[in-house]
Each structure stands twice: as structure tokens, then as C-alpha cells.
Amino acid sequence: MPYRTRMWQVYRLRGYLVTVIQQWHDPHGQPMVRVATAGEGDRLAAGMAERTFLAAAAFVAEDGVEIVEGAR
């Protein structure tokens, strides 16, 4: 099953800017993602089903623009 999210892209989730930092499939083949808060400061991370993430998140980076960890 292909992913609908893209690695290292920025999304707005519940008022936070987050970056997709990991993708995997659970034992049932369901796409999963781990996201972390984007930018500097304390990092918060959470893993969830990709469809749950996409139901609550909005893509905010321009198409083709990758946000690289550590870049300013």
C-alpha cells in the first residue's frame, strides 16, 4: 500500500507544524507515520495511522520543497 504522506514535508496538525520523520507498515499492512514538531526548540513526536494523521493534518510546504532536519 503506497503512502500518501511524504517524508520530511511539513504539515499543520492541531496548531503545530510537524514533519513526517518515519513511515512504516504495522503488522496488518496499514501505513503508519511518525511526526515531530518542526523547527527549533523542544521536539515532540507521535506515531499514528497515516489515515488518522491525514484526517487532522494539512500540507503546508510548497510542492517539491523539502524541509531538511537541521536546516535553517
N, C-alpha and C positions, 0 to 999 in steps of 0.2 A: 504494500500500500504506500503510495508516494506521500511525501509531506506537503502541506500547503503553506507552512511557515518556512522562512529562510534563516539559516544560521547568521548570526552577527547583525541582524537587522533590528531596528528599533521600533517598538510598538508602545502604545499608551494602554496601560492596564490599571484600572481603578485609581486613576490620578497619578500614577507613576510612569516614568519612561523606563522600559525594560528592554533587554536584549536577549534573544534566544541564544543560549550558550551550549545546549546539548539537545540532541534528538536521539530517540531510541524507540524500539517497539517492545511493549510489555509481552508477557508470555502468551497472551491471546492474539498478538499481532496488531494491537491498537497503537497508533502513533502517539508518542509521548514527547513532551518538551520540558526542558528546564530553562527558566528565565532568571535573570539577575537584574537588579536595578542598574540603569545606565548612568555613566558619569562618575564623578569622583565622590569620595566620602564613604560612609558605611555601605556595604553591599548586602542586599537582601536577596535570597534566592528561593525559588519554589519550583517543584516539579508537578506536572499535571497532564491530563489527557490533552492532546492538541486541540480536539474539538471544543473542550471546555475553555481553553485559552482563547481560541478564535471567537467564541461566542461573546467574550467580555473585552477583547482587545481590538485596537485599531492600529493599522500600519501607519507610521508617521514619517519614516525616512523616504527620500525620493527614490524612485525606481532606479536600481543599479548603483546606488550609493551605499557602500558598506561602511559600517562603523567598526573600526578595529580596536580591540581592547588595548588600552594604554595610550591611544592616540588622543591628541587634544584638538 
